């Protein structure tokens, strides 16, 4: 009897503990920059998000990891940076790269939470068809069903509620089906307006439906007294097209709308920093322009600029009303007393500054995001020091009393919520690429340093002396609109050095943290074309390398920074008696070639590739008295897992650094 009483007591204690854990309401807003009254935009009509900011902590210097939906959302949902997740675009699925990566809702589900997603939380192109099945205890196929009013029906392309537009969409869809081509692509190339104002109720649009579903789940959770919930609600506006009910357009007078304060090139700027607003140009009512960036001073007509800005404002107010609807239900049920609420936008948005539109850059308007956190028992406040999306996962763990997974790359912001003056971290880090060149941007309280790197480099690799090809430096105290690049200004030399050292330290940390990432293996995978990667040397020889010393061969091996050193004192009987074998295999296919580059100093050496069934390929590395970059190309004749071996065939001292592979 005593045994059973003990078990019952433990079960009761567990239930009480589960009840004490706070619920999580996780509200994502697509493409929304920090443009609300609480963020200083007093012309915006956003009473509900302002109320949340006034009851919680508003982070005014928060930044995303990459200013595009897929990578940004993969980072906030895993607490890991893009170079770890391997999601740098809108087509890579994060678990294809990192099958065992831990997602935020997955972790809460594993710790007793009921988890559900309504709307857009992940970018659907970057997860599986179940919207990352491990994340949700309620299947997404169930939570994503909507019930549009019968008199309006479903919007055309899920965006357009106007009847004449839906008619055009449906006719084009029928044409596409008859021609047996991709329906969405066919319609979008022929009819996709950038804005819409329709005299319809909120739930005639998808965001009204998302709010309705969220309200329904809150009602269900209110009936469950012993299990906390993680409710993720992802609104789709103000992403293009700017479609919203007339009510919200009427909140703003277009004649009073101001254009971007600085629609010009940065003085002494870097061309890699810009894009041609290709996302906006994909909409069929955007006038064709030969160039669409400030580099050639070609701008969108003023009337269209004002219409777009007007639509963006209206869409934000529309979403604000949906947030208000969800929060009203939370309060009505009494769940607000034990619910942590997080409101975030996945990245910023250019509204004509530097003559750019949309996101896709490392400028302030693209990386800076809204982030508001309200938590029971904490006072309202404003935190102005750097914060970033990877910090959200550990913050929610601490607020919920859950152990924080040790591998997460962010830092809990709870101390910042408790004391708004405490600096949790010196910088936030963002990144964006132009072709093969990646740009990394670090934002402090006052400055931004953006570094553009050589083709193929990322922070899984050591930072070499010739890695940086261009730089930008901005002082937001004296130049809030980024009018002048200070990177080469002698007055800012000390600041530049300080910021550069922060970045160097960050890269060293990233090198270590990314060792277990599938993104490194993805770069080595021969299924990818033109992928380049550093061979991760490790902290010691035995960390990443297998020693092979036979028939009297003897050598001392060492890792120093990004350099592998070998002192060969005795050779074996055969040329292959002294080798280092890299422990990670390279997946290669017939018809490909492997280009290996390195900085090399030492006697003549061989590079061997071989498979378990004794297929081999060998190349000579020429002797060099001084450090010299060498490139070796090895054609691949067979499919398989190839082992990379360094074959030391002469006595003497060897030094190998910046060892990279490029699959072609």
C-alpha positions as CSV (number, residue, x, y, z in Angstrom):
1,X,0.0,0.0,0.0
2,X,2.8,2.4,0.9
3,X,4.4,1.7,-2.5
4,X,1.2,2.6,-4.3
5,X,0.8,5.7,-2.2
6,X,4.4,6.8,-3.2
7,X,3.6,6.3,-6.9
8,X,0.4,8.3,-6.6
9,X,2.2,11.1,-4.8
10,X,4.9,11.2,-7.5
11,X,2.2,11.3,-10.2
12,X,0.4,14.2,-8.4
13,X,3.7,16.0,-8.0
14,X,4.4,15.6,-11.7
15,X,0.9,17.0,-12.7
16,X,1.3,20.0,-10.4
17,X,4.8,20.7,-11.9
18,X,3.3,20.4,-15.4
19,X,0.5,22.8,-14.5
20,X,3.1,25.3,-13.1
21,X,5.0,25.4,-16.3
22,X,3.9,28.5,-18.4
23,X,2.2,28.1,-21.7
24,X,3.9,29.5,-24.8
25,X,2.1,31.7,-27.3
26,X,4.6,32.1,-30.2
27,X,3.4,34.7,-32.8
28,X,5.3,35.0,-36.0
29,X,4.6,37.8,-38.5
30,X,6.0,37.4,-42.1
31,X,8.1,40.3,-43.5
32,X,7.2,42.7,-40.7
33,X,9.9,45.2,-39.8
34,X,9.8,47.0,-36.4
35,X,7.1,49.4,-37.6
36,X,4.6,49.9,-34.8
37,X,3.8,52.7,-32.4
38,X,5.8,51.0,-29.6
39,X,8.9,51.1,-31.9
40,X,8.6,54.8,-32.4
41,X,6.4,54.9,-35.5
42,X,3.7,57.0,-34.0
43,X,1.8,57.3,-37.3
44,X,1.2,53.5,-37.3
45,X,-2.2,52.2,-36.0
46,X,-1.0,49.1,-34.0
47,X,-2.8,49.3,-30.6
48,X,-2.7,45.5,-29.9
49,X,1.0,45.0,-30.5
50,X,1.7,48.3,-28.6
51,X,-0.3,46.9,-25.7
52,X,1.9,43.8,-25.7
53,X,5.0,45.9,-25.8
54,X,3.7,48.0,-22.9
55,X,3.2,44.8,-20.8
56,X,6.4,43.1,-21.7
57,X,10.0,43.8,-22.8
58,X,10.5,45.3,-26.3
59,X,13.9,44.5,-27.9
60,X,14.8,47.6,-30.0
61,X,18.1,46.2,-31.3
62,X,17.1,42.7,-32.2
63,X,18.3,41.1,-35.5
64,X,17.5,38.0,-37.5
65,X,20.3,35.6,-38.6
66,X,19.6,36.0,-42.3
67,X,17.1,38.3,-44.0
68,X,15.0,35.8,-45.9
69,X,12.2,33.5,-44.6
70,X,13.7,30.0,-44.8
71,X,17.1,30.6,-43.1
72,X,15.7,33.1,-40.6
73,X,12.9,30.7,-39.4
74,X,15.2,27.7,-39.4
75,X,17.5,29.6,-37.0
76,X,14.9,30.9,-34.6
77,X,13.2,27.4,-34.5
78,X,16.5,25.6,-33.8
79,X,18.6,28.1,-31.9
80,X,21.3,27.6,-34.5
81,X,22.9,29.9,-37.1
82,X,22.5,29.4,-40.9
83,X,26.1,28.0,-41.2
84,X,25.1,25.3,-38.8
85,X,21.6,24.5,-40.1
86,X,22.9,24.6,-43.7
87,X,19.7,26.4,-44.6
88,X,20.9,29.4,-46.7
89,X,18.1,29.5,-49.3
90,X,14.5,28.7,-49.9
91,X,14.9,25.1,-51.1
92,X,17.1,23.3,-48.6
93,X,15.1,21.3,-46.0
94,X,16.8,21.5,-42.6
95,X,16.5,17.9,-41.7
96,X,17.9,16.8,-45.0
97,X,21.1,18.5,-43.9
98,X,20.8,17.9,-40.1
99,X,18.5,14.9,-39.6
100,X,18.8,15.0,-35.8
101,X,18.6,18.8,-35.3
102,X,16.5,19.7,-32.3
103,X,13.6,22.1,-33.0
104,X,12.1,24.4,-30.3
105,X,8.6,23.0,-30.4
106,X,10.0,19.5,-30.6
107,X,11.9,20.1,-27.4
108,X,8.8,21.4,-25.6
109,X,6.7,18.5,-26.9
110,X,9.3,16.1,-25.5
111,X,9.0,17.9,-22.1
112,X,5.2,17.5,-21.8
113,X,3.9,20.3,-23.8
114,X,1.1,20.0,-26.4
115,X,2.4,21.7,-29.5
116,X,0.5,23.0,-32.5
117,X,1.2,25.4,-35.4
118,X,-1.3,27.5,-37.1
119,X,-0.2,29.5,-40.2
120,X,3.4,30.0,-41.3
121,X,6.0,29.2,-38.6
122,X,8.7,27.4,-40.7
123,X,9.1,28.2,-44.3
124,X,7.3,25.3,-45.9
125,X,10.0,24.9,-48.5
126,X,12.6,24.2,-45.8
127,X,10.8,21.4,-43.9
128,X,9.0,18.1,-44.7
129,X,5.4,17.9,-46.0
130,X,4.2,17.5,-42.4
131,X,5.7,20.9,-41.6
132,X,8.5,19.3,-39.6
133,X,6.6,16.4,-38.2
134,X,8.8,16.0,-35.0
135,X,7.7,19.5,-33.9
136,X,4.0,19.0,-33.4
137,X,1.8,16.9,-31.2
138,X,-1.2,18.0,-33.2
139,X,-0.5,17.3,-36.9
140,X,-0.2,20.3,-39.2
141,X,-2.6,18.7,-41.7
142,X,-5.3,19.2,-39.1
143,X,-4.3,22.7,-37.8
144,X,-4.0,24.2,-41.3
145,X,-7.5,23.7,-42.4
146,X,-9.5,26.9,-42.8
147,X,-13.2,27.6,-43.1
148,X,-13.8,30.7,-45.3
149,X,-17.2,32.5,-45.2
150,X,-19.5,30.9,-47.9
151,X,-20.3,34.2,-49.5
152,X,-16.6,34.9,-50.2
153,X,-15.0,31.6,-50.6
154,X,-11.2,30.9,-50.7
155,X,-9.0,33.7,-51.9
156,X,-7.4,33.4,-55.4
157,X,-3.8,32.1,-55.0
158,X,-4.6,32.3,-51.3
159,X,-4.0,36.1,-51.6
160,X,-6.8,37.8,-53.5
161,X,-10.3,38.3,-52.3
162,X,-11.7,40.6,-55.0
163,X,-14.2,38.7,-57.2
164,X,-12.8,40.0,-60.5
165,X,-9.3,38.9,-59.5
166,X,-10.5,35.5,-58.3
167,X,-12.2,35.0,-61.7
168,X,-8.9,35.8,-63.6
169,X,-7.0,33.5,-61.3
170,X,-9.5,30.6,-61.8
171,X,-9.5,31.0,-65.6
172,X,-5.7,30.9,-65.7
173,X,-5.6,27.9,-63.4
174,X,-7.9,26.1,-65.9
175,X,-5.6,27.0,-68.8
176,X,-2.6,25.7,-66.9
177,X,-4.4,22.4,-66.2
178,X,-5.3,22.0,-69.8
179,X,-1.7,22.6,-70.8
180,X,-0.5,20.3,-68.1
181,X,2.0,22.8,-66.7
182,X,2.7,24.0,-63.1
183,X,-0.5,25.8,-62.1
184,X,0.8,28.2,-59.6
185,X,3.8,29.2,-61.7
186,X,1.6,29.7,-64.8
187,X,-0.8,31.9,-63.0
188,X,1.8,33.9,-61.1
189,X,3.7,34.8,-64.2
190,X,0.6,36.2,-65.8
191,X,-1.4,37.7,-63.0
192,X,0.0,38.7,-59.6
193,X,-0.8,42.2,-58.5
194,X,1.4,43.6,-55.6
195,X,-1.5,45.2,-53.6
196,X,-5.2,44.6,-53.0
197,X,-7.8,46.6,-51.1
198,X,-11.1,44.7,-50.7
199,X,-14.3,45.5,-48.8
200,X,-14.5,42.2,-47.1
201,X,-14.4,40.9,-43.5
202,X,-11.1,39.9,-42.0
203,X,-11.7,36.2,-42.3
204,X,-12.2,36.4,-46.1
205,X,-8.3,36.6,-46.1
206,X,-6.1,33.8,-44.8
207,X,-4.8,35.8,-41.9
208,X,-8.3,36.1,-40.5
209,X,-8.6,32.4,-40.8
210,X,-5.3,31.8,-39.0
211,X,-6.5,34.0,-36.1
212,X,-9.8,32.1,-36.0
213,X,-7.9,28.8,-35.8
214,X,-5.7,30.1,-33.0
215,X,-8.7,31.3,-31.0
216,X,-10.2,27.8,-31.4
217,X,-7.1,26.1,-30.1
218,X,-6.9,28.5,-27.1
219,X,-10.5,27.5,-26.2
220,X,-9.5,23.9,-26.4
221,X,-6.4,24.4,-24.3
222,X,-8.5,26.2,-21.7
223,X,-10.4,23.0,-21.0
224,X,-7.1,21.1,-20.4
225,X,-6.0,21.9,-16.9
226,X,-2.9,19.7,-16.4
227,X,-0.9,20.1,-19.6
228,X,0.9,23.3,-20.8
229,X,0.7,24.2,-24.5
230,X,3.0,25.7,-27.1
231,X,0.8,27.4,-29.7
232,X,2.7,28.8,-32.7
233,X,0.6,31.3,-34.7
234,X,2.2,32.5,-38.0
235,X,0.6,35.4,-39.9
236,X,1.3,35.8,-43.6
237,X,1.0,39.5,-44.1
238,X,2.6,42.0,-44.5
239,X,4.4,39.8,-47.0
240,X,3.7,40.7,-50.6
241,X,1.1,41.0,-52.0
242,X,-0.1,43.7,-49.6
243,X,-3.7,42.5,-49.4
244,X,-5.9,43.7,-46.6
245,X,-9.6,44.7,-46.0
246,X,-10.5,48.3,-46.9
247,X,-10.9,49.1,-43.2
248,X,-7.2,49.0,-42.7
249,X,-6.3,51.0,-45.8
250,X,-8.6,53.7,-44.6
251,X,-6.5,54.2,-41.5
252,X,-3.8,56.0,-43.6
253,X,-3.9,59.0,-45.9
254,X,-1.7,58.3,-48.9
255,X,-0.9,62.0,-49.4
256,X,0.7,62.1,-46.0
257,X,2.9,59.0,-46.6
258,X,6.6,59.8,-46.6
259,X,9.0,58.1,-49.0
260,X,12.4,56.7,-47.8
261,X,14.6,59.3,-46.3
262,X,17.7,58.1,-48.1
263,X,16.9,56.4,-51.5
264,X,20.5,56.7,-52.7
265,X,23.8,54.7,-52.9
266,X,26.0,54.6,-49.8
267,X,29.0,56.9,-50.3
268,X,32.1,54.7,-50.7
269,X,29.8,51.7,-50.6
270,X,30.2,48.1,-51.7
271,X,28.3,46.9,-54.8
272,X,27.9,43.4,-53.3
273,X,25.6,45.0,-50.6
274,X,22.8,45.6,-53.1
275,X,20.2,43.6,-54.9
276,X,17.8,44.4,-57.7
277,X,14.5,43.9,-55.7
278,X,13.8,40.8,-57.8
279,X,11.1,39.6,-55.4
280,X,9.0,42.8,-56.0
281,X,9.7,42.7,-59.8
282,X,8.0,39.3,-59.9
283,X,4.7,41.0,-59.4
284,X,2.9,41.8,-62.6
285,X,1.9,45.4,-61.9
286,X,5.5,46.5,-61.3
287,X,6.7,48.6,-64.3
288,X,9.7,47.0,-66.1
289,X,12.9,48.8,-65.5
290,X,16.3,48.2,-67.0
291,X,17.9,48.5,-63.6
292,X,16.2,48.6,-60.2
293,X,18.9,49.6,-57.7
294,X,20.5,52.8,-56.6
295,X,23.7,51.8,-58.3
296,X,22.2,53.1,-61.5
297,X,19.9,55.6,-59.8
298,X,16.8,54.0,-61.3
299,X,13.9,54.2,-58.9
300,X,10.3,53.0,-58.8
301,X,7.8,55.8,-59.8
302,X,6.8,57.8,-56.8
303,X,3.1,57.0,-57.1
304,X,3.8,53.2,-57.0
305,X,6.2,53.7,-54.1
306,X,3.4,55.4,-52.1
307,X,0.9,52.7,-53.0
308,X,3.3,50.0,-51.8
309,X,4.1,51.8,-48.6
310,X,0.4,52.4,-48.0
311,X,-0.3,48.7,-48.6
312,X,2.5,47.7,-46.2
313,X,1.1,49.9,-43.4
314,X,-2.5,48.6,-44.0
315,X,-1.3,45.0,-43.9
316,X,0.5,45.6,-40.6
317,X,-2.6,47.1,-39.1
318,X,-4.6,44.2,-40.4
319,X,-2.3,41.8,-38.6
320,X,-2.3,43.9,-35.5
321,X,-6.1,43.4,-35.3
322,X,-5.6,39.6,-35.7
323,X,-3.0,39.6,-32.8
324,X,-5.6,41.6,-30.8
325,X,-8.2,38.9,-31.5
326,X,-5.9,36.1,-30.3
327,X,-4.8,38.0,-27.2
328,X,-8.4,38.8,-26.3
329,X,-9.3,35.1,-26.3
330,X,-6.2,34.3,-24.2
331,X,-7.3,36.9,-21.6
332,X,-11.0,35.8,-21.7
333,X,-10.0,32.3,-20.8
334,X,-7.6,33.4,-18.0
335,X,-4.7,31.7,-19.7
336,X,-2.9,35.0,-20.0
337,X,-1.9,34.8,-16.3
338,X,0.4,31.8,-17.0
339,X,1.4,32.3,-20.7
340,X,4.7,33.6,-22.1
341,X,4.0,35.5,-25.3
342,X,6.6,36.1,-28.0
343,X,5.9,38.3,-31.0
344,X,8.5,38.4,-33.8
345,X,8.9,39.3,-37.4
346,X,11.2,37.0,-39.4
347,X,13.2,39.8,-40.8
348,X,13.0,43.5,-41.8
349,X,12.0,45.0,-45.1
350,X,13.3,47.7,-47.4
351,X,10.7,50.3,-48.3
352,X,12.8,52.2,-50.9
353,X,15.8,53.0,-48.7
354,X,18.9,52.7,-50.9
355,X,16.3,52.3,-53.7
356,X,15.8,48.7,-52.6
357,X,12.5,46.9,-51.8
358,X,11.9,43.7,-49.9
359,X,14.6,42.1,-47.7
360,X,17.7,40.1,-48.9
361,X,20.5,42.3,-47.5
362,X,22.8,43.0,-44.6
363,X,21.5,46.6,-44.1
364,X,19.7,47.7,-41.0
365,X,16.3,47.8,-42.6
366,X,16.6,44.1,-43.6
367,X,18.2,42.5,-40.5
368,X,16.5,44.5,-37.7
369,X,13.3,42.8,-36.4
370,X,10.5,43.3,-34.0
371,X,10.8,41.1,-30.9
372,X,8.5,41.5,-27.9
373,X,8.5,39.0,-24.9
374,X,5.9,39.2,-22.1
375,X,6.2,36.7,-19.2
376,X,4.3,36.3,-16.0
377,X,6.1,37.9,-13.0
378,X,8.3,40.2,-15.1
379,X,8.0,44.0,-15.4
380,X,7.6,45.8,-18.7
381,X,10.6,47.5,-20.2
382,X,12.8,48.3,-23.2
383,X,16.1,46.5,-24.0
384,X,18.3,48.5,-26.4
385,X,21.4,46.2,-26.5
386,X,21.9,43.6,-29.2
387,X,19.8,40.5,-29.3
388,X,19.2,37.9,-32.0
389,X,16.9,35.1,-33.0
390,X,19.1,32.3,-31.8
391,X,18.6,33.7,-28.3
392,X,14.8,32.9,-28.3
393,X,15.1,29.1,-27.8
394,X,17.3,29.3,-24.6
395,X,15.1,32.2,-23.3
396,X,12.0,30.2,-23.5
397,X,13.7,27.2,-21.9
398,X,14.7,29.3,-18.9
399,X,11.3,31.0,-18.6
400,X,9.6,27.6,-18.6
401,X,12.0,26.0,-16.1
402,X,13.3,23.5,-18.7
403,X,17.0,22.6,-18.9
404,X,18.6,24.5,-21.8
405,X,20.2,22.2,-24.4
406,X,23.9,22.7,-24.2
407,X,24.5,22.9,-28.0
408,X,22.3,26.0,-28.6
409,X,24.3,28.9,-30.1
410,X,22.2,31.7,-28.5
411,X,22.1,33.1,-25.0
412,X,19.1,33.4,-22.8
413,X,17.6,36.9,-22.6
414,X,16.0,36.4,-19.2
415,X,18.6,38.5,-17.5
416,X,17.9,41.2,-20.0
417,X,14.2,40.9,-19.2
418,X,14.9,41.2,-15.5
419,X,17.4,44.1,-15.9
420,X,17.0,46.1,-19.2
421,X,20.4,47.7,-18.7
422,X,22.4,44.5,-18.6
423,X,24.2,43.7,-21.9
424,X,23.8,40.0,-22.6
425,X,26.1,40.0,-25.7
426,X,28.2,42.7,-27.5
427,X,26.8,42.1,-31.0
428,X,24.1,40.4,-33.1
429,X,25.3,38.5,-36.2
430,X,23.5,38.4,-39.5
431,X,24.5,37.2,-42.9
432,X,23.5,37.3,-46.6
433,X,25.2,36.1,-49.8
434,X,25.6,37.5,-53.3
435,X,26.3,34.5,-55.4
436,X,29.2,32.6,-53.9
437,X,30.3,35.5,-51.8
438,X,28.8,35.6,-48.3
439,X,28.6,38.8,-46.3
440,X,28.6,38.7,-42.5
441,X,27.3,41.6,-40.5
442,X,27.8,42.2,-36.8
443,X,25.7,44.9,-35.1
444,X,26.7,46.4,-31.7
445,X,24.9,49.1,-29.8
446,X,26.2,51.8,-32.2
447,X,28.0,50.2,-35.1
448,X,27.6,47.7,-37.9
449,X,30.6,45.9,-39.5
450,X,29.8,43.9,-42.7
451,X,32.5,41.8,-44.2
452,X,32.3,40.2,-47.7
453,X,34.2,37.0,-48.1
454,X,35.9,35.0,-50.9
455,X,33.9,32.6,-52.9
456,X,32.7,29.6,-50.9
457,X,33.9,30.8,-47.5
458,X,31.6,30.5,-44.5
459,X,32.1,30.4,-40.7
460,X,32.6,26.7,-40.5
461,X,36.0,27.5,-42.0
462,X,39.1,29.2,-40.4
463,X,39.4,32.8,-41.2
464,X,42.4,33.3,-43.5
465,X,44.4,36.4,-44.2
466,X,42.9,36.8,-47.7
467,X,39.4,35.8,-46.9
468,X,37.9,39.3,-46.7
469,X,37.3,41.0,-50.1
470,X,35.3,44.1,-49.1
471,X,33.9,45.7,-46.0
472,X,31.4,48.2,-44.7
473,X,31.2,50.1,-41.4
474,X,28.3,52.2,-40.3
475,X,27.8,54.5,-37.3
476,X,24.2,54.7,-36.4
477,X,24.6,57.4,-33.8
478,X,25.9,59.9,-36.4
479,X,24.5,58.3,-39.6
480,X,21.2,56.4,-38.9
481,X,20.4,56.0,-42.6
482,X,23.7,54.4,-43.7
483,X,24.7,57.2,-46.0
484,X,28.4,56.7,-45.8
485,X,30.7,53.6,-45.5
486,X,33.3,54.3,-42.9
487,X,35.4,51.1,-43.4
488,X,38.4,52.9,-44.8
489,X,38.1,56.1,-42.7
490,X,41.1,56.6,-40.4
491,X,38.9,58.2,-37.8
492,X,37.2,54.8,-37.3
493,X,40.2,52.6,-37.4
494,X,40.0,51.7,-33.7
495,X,36.3,50.8,-34.0
496,X,37.0,48.7,-37.1
497,X,39.8,46.8,-35.3
498,X,37.6,46.2,-32.3
499,X,34.7,45.0,-34.4
500,X,36.9,42.8,-36.5
501,X,38.4,41.1,-33.4
502,X,34.8,40.4,-32.2
503,X,34.2,38.8,-35.6
504,X,37.4,36.8,-35.5
505,X,36.5,35.4,-32.0
506,X,33.0,34.6,-33.3
507,X,34.5,32.6,-36.2
508,X,36.7,30.6,-33.9
509,X,33.6,29.8,-31.8
510,X,31.7,28.9,-34.9
511,X,34.5,26.6,-36.1
512,X,34.1,24.6,-32.9
513,X,30.3,24.6,-32.7
514,X,29.8,23.6,-36.3
515,X,32.0,20.5,-36.2
516,X,28.9,18.3,-35.7
517,X,26.7,20.1,-38.2
518,X,25.4,18.3,-41.3
519,X,26.0,21.5,-43.2
520,X,29.7,20.7,-43.4
521,X,29.0,17.2,-44.7
522,X,26.5,18.7,-47.2
523,X,29.3,20.9,-48.6
524,X,31.5,17.8,-49.1
525,X,28.6,15.9,-50.6
526,X,29.2,15.2,-54.3
527,X,25.5,15.6,-55.0
528,X,26.1,19.4,-54.6
529,X,27.9,21.2,-57.4
530,X,30.7,23.6,-56.8
531,X,30.6,23.1,-53.0
532,X,33.7,24.1,-51.1
533,X,34.6,23.3,-47.6
534,X,37.5,23.5,-45.2
535,X,38.7,20.1,-43.9
536,X,38.1,20.7,-40.1
537,X,41.6,20.0,-38.6
538,X,40.4,19.5,-35.1
539,X,41.9,20.5,-31.8
540,X,44.4,17.7,-31.9
541,X,45.6,15.2,-34.5
542,X,43.6,12.3,-33.1
543,X,40.4,14.4,-33.1
544,X,39.9,14.3,-36.9
545,X,42.8,12.1,-38.1
546,X,43.8,8.5,-38.0
547,X,47.6,7.9,-37.8
548,X,49.1,5.2,-39.9
549,X,52.8,4.4,-39.1
550,X,54.2,1.1,-40.2
551,X,57.5,-0.7,-40.8
552,X,59.6,1.7,-38.6
553,X,58.0,5.0,-39.9
554,X,58.0,7.7,-37.3
555,X,56.7,11.3,-37.1
556,X,55.4,13.9,-34.7
557,X,52.1,15.4,-35.6
558,X,50.5,18.6,-34.2
559,X,47.6,21.0,-34.8
560,X,48.4,24.7,-34.3
561,X,45.5,27.0,-35.1
562,X,44.5,26.2,-38.7
563,X,47.8,24.5,-39.5
564,X,48.6,20.8,-39.5
565,X,52.3,20.3,-38.7
566,X,54.4,17.1,-39.2
567,X,58.0,16.4,-38.3
568,X,59.0,13.2,-40.1
569,X,62.1,11.5,-38.6
570,X,61.9,8.0,-40.1
571,X,60.3,6.5,-43.2
572,X,58.9,3.0,-43.5
573,X,59.8,0.3,-46.1
574,X,57.1,1.4,-48.6
575,X,55.9,4.9,-49.7
576,X,52.5,4.4,-48.0
577,X,53.8,3.4,-44.6
578,X,53.4,7.0,-43.1
579,X,50.0,8.6,-43.5
580,X,47.3,10.6,-41.9
581,X,43.7,9.5,-42.8
582,X,40.9,12.0,-42.4
583,X,38.2,10.2,-40.4
584,X,35.2,11.6,-42.3
585,X,34.6,10.0,-45.7
586,X,33.8,12.0,-48.9
587,X,30.8,10.9,-50.9
588,X,31.9,11.1,-54.5
589,X,30.5,9.9,-57.8
590,X,31.8,8.8,-61.2
591,X,32.5,11.8,-63.5
592,X,33.2,14.3,-60.7
593,X,36.5,15.7,-59.8
594,X,37.9,16.8,-56.4
595,X,39.9,20.0,-56.3
596,X,42.1,20.3,-53.2
597,X,43.7,23.6,-52.3
598,X,46.1,24.3,-49.4
599,X,48.9,26.6,-48.2
600,X,51.8,24.2,-48.2
601,X,55.4,24.2,-47.0
602,X,57.6,21.0,-46.9
603,X,59.1,18.2,-48.9
604,X,57.2,16.4,-51.7
605,X,54.0,14.7,-50.4
606,X,51.2,12.6,-51.9
607,X,47.5,12.9,-51.6
608,X,45.7,9.6,-51.8
609,X,42.0,8.9,-52.2
610,X,40.7,5.3,-51.8
611,X,37.5,3.4,-51.1
612,X,36.9,0.3,-49.0
613,X,37.1,-1.9,-52.1
614,X,40.6,-0.6,-52.9
615,X,39.8,1.8,-55.7
616,X,42.5,4.5,-55.6
617,X,43.5,7.9,-56.9
618,X,46.8,9.6,-56.2
619,X,48.4,13.0,-56.8
620,X,51.7,14.6,-55.9
621,X,52.0,17.8,-53.8
622,X,55.2,19.6,-55.0
623,X,57.9,20.4,-52.5
624,X,57.9,24.1,-51.3
625,X,60.5,25.9,-49.2
626,X,58.0,28.7,-48.3
627,X,54.3,28.6,-47.8
628,X,52.7,28.4,-51.1
629,X,49.1,27.8,-52.3
630,X,48.8,24.6,-54.2
631,X,45.8,23.1,-56.1
632,X,45.5,19.4,-56.8
633,X,42.7,18.0,-59.1
634,X,41.7,14.4,-58.8
635,X,39.2,12.9,-61.3
636,X,36.7,10.5,-59.7
637,X,36.1,7.3,-61.7
638,X,33.8,5.3,-59.2
639,X,30.9,6.0,-56.9
640,X,31.7,5.5,-53.2
641,X,32.8,6.8,-49.8
642,X,36.3,7.9,-50.4
643,X,38.9,8.3,-47.7
644,X,41.3,11.2,-47.9
645,X,44.9,10.4,-46.9
646,X,48.0,12.6,-46.6
647,X,51.0,10.4,-47.5
648,X,54.4,11.7,-46.1
649,X,57.1,10.2,-48.4
650,X,60.2,12.2,-47.3
651,X,61.9,13.2,-44.1
652,X,61.6,16.8,-42.9
653,X,59.1,19.3,-41.6
654,X,55.6,19.8,-43.2
655,X,53.1,22.6,-42.7
656,X,49.6,22.4,-44.2
657,X,46.9,25.1,-43.7
658,X,43.6,26.3,-45.2
659,X,43.0,22.8,-46.5
660,X,39.8,23.0,-48.7
661,X,38.0,20.7,-51.1
662,X,35.9,21.7,-54.1
663,X,33.6,19.1,-55.7
664,X,32.9,19.6,-59.4
